[in-house]
Amino acid sequence: MTGFDLASKTHPFYTFASDVTTMPAGFTDVSDLNRYGPEFRHVSGMCAVWFNYPSDNPHVSRYVVSTTLDQRGIDSGEARHYWYKCETWPDVLEAIDTWRKRT
């Protein structure tokens, strides 16, 4: 896998699913030790993908995609967010595709 170096260093015990081989264009690894799992953000700041560690909690999905159509980005407290709980990698790619079509 290329582009996952930071995630591998900050979360060495996280195991990526076999179908996660690359991130879509425009996404950068911004993982850090203070986050629950690896994180990737789009260069626009308007989309993020979080990878969650496996959990028995039914409310914790394998992936979370956060998107906004607001140019201020996902960190803006005023931006409207769309949250997608995803269980499979194709679900993540579909959520990203939906965001791209909206923008």
C-alpha positions as CSV (number, residue, x, y, z in Angstrom):
1,M,0.0,0.0,0.0
2,T,1.3,3.4,-0.8
3,G,0.3,6.6,1.0
4,F,-0.4,4.9,4.3
5,D,3.1,5.4,5.9
6,L,1.9,7.9,8.6
7,A,-1.1,5.7,9.5
8,S,1.2,2.7,9.8
9,K,3.5,4.6,12.2
10,T,0.9,6.3,14.3
11,H,-1.4,3.2,14.5
12,P,0.9,0.2,14.1
13,F,-1.8,-2.2,15.5
14,Y,-4.4,-1.2,13.0
15,T,-4.9,-3.7,10.2
16,F,-6.3,-2.4,6.9
17,A,-8.9,-4.5,5.1
18,S,-7.4,-6.3,2.1
19,D,-9.5,-4.3,-0.4
20,V,-8.1,-1.0,1.0
21,T,-5.0,-0.6,-1.2
22,T,-5.1,3.0,-2.1
23,M,-7.0,6.2,-1.2
24,P,-9.0,8.1,-3.9
25,A,-7.2,11.0,-5.6
26,G,-6.8,14.1,-3.5
27,F,-6.7,12.3,-0.1
28,T,-3.7,12.7,2.3
29,D,-2.8,10.7,5.3
30,V,-3.2,13.0,8.4
31,S,-3.2,10.3,11.0
32,D,-1.9,11.2,14.4
33,L,-1.5,9.5,17.8
34,N,-4.3,11.5,19.4
35,R,-6.9,10.1,17.1
36,Y,-8.8,6.8,17.6
37,G,-7.6,5.4,14.3
38,P,-6.1,6.4,11.0
39,E,-7.5,9.5,9.3
40,F,-7.3,10.7,5.7
41,R,-8.5,14.1,4.5
42,H,-9.2,15.5,1.1
43,V,-7.0,18.5,0.1
44,S,-10.1,20.7,-0.1
45,G,-10.7,20.1,3.6
46,M,-14.3,19.2,2.8
47,C,-14.1,15.4,3.2
48,A,-12.5,13.1,5.8
49,V,-12.3,9.3,6.2
50,W,-11.8,7.8,9.6
51,F,-10.8,4.1,10.1
52,N,-12.1,2.7,13.4
53,Y,-10.6,-0.2,15.2
54,P,-12.8,-3.3,15.4
55,S,-15.4,-3.0,18.1
56,D,-18.2,-5.1,19.6
57,N,-20.2,-1.9,20.0
58,P,-23.0,-2.0,17.4
59,H,-22.9,1.8,17.2
60,V,-19.2,1.9,16.0
61,S,-18.9,1.3,12.3
62,R,-15.7,0.2,10.6
63,Y,-15.3,3.5,8.7
64,V,-16.8,7.0,9.0
65,V,-16.9,9.5,6.2
66,S,-17.6,13.1,7.0
67,T,-18.3,15.6,4.2
68,T,-19.5,19.1,3.8
69,L,-20.3,21.3,0.8
70,D,-19.2,24.4,2.8
71,Q,-15.9,25.9,1.5
72,R,-14.8,26.5,5.1
73,G,-14.2,22.8,5.5
74,I,-15.2,20.0,7.9
75,D,-13.4,21.7,10.9
76,S,-15.8,24.7,10.6
77,G,-18.2,24.7,13.5
78,E,-20.7,26.4,11.2
79,A,-20.5,24.0,8.3
80,R,-23.3,21.5,7.6
81,H,-21.9,18.0,7.8
82,Y,-23.0,14.7,6.2
83,W,-21.9,11.7,8.1
84,Y,-21.7,8.2,6.6
85,K,-21.2,5.1,8.8
86,C,-19.7,2.6,6.4
87,E,-19.1,-1.1,7.0
88,T,-17.3,-1.9,3.7
89,W,-14.7,-0.1,1.6
90,P,-17.0,0.1,-1.4
91,D,-19.5,2.0,0.9
92,V,-16.7,4.5,1.7
93,L,-15.9,5.0,-2.0
94,E,-19.7,5.4,-2.7
95,A,-19.9,8.1,0.0
96,I,-16.9,9.9,-1.4
97,D,-18.4,9.7,-4.9
98,T,-21.7,11.1,-3.6
99,W,-19.8,14.0,-2.1
100,R,-17.9,14.7,-5.3
101,K,-21.1,14.7,-7.3
102,R,-22.7,17.3,-4.9
103,T,-19.7,19.6,-5.1
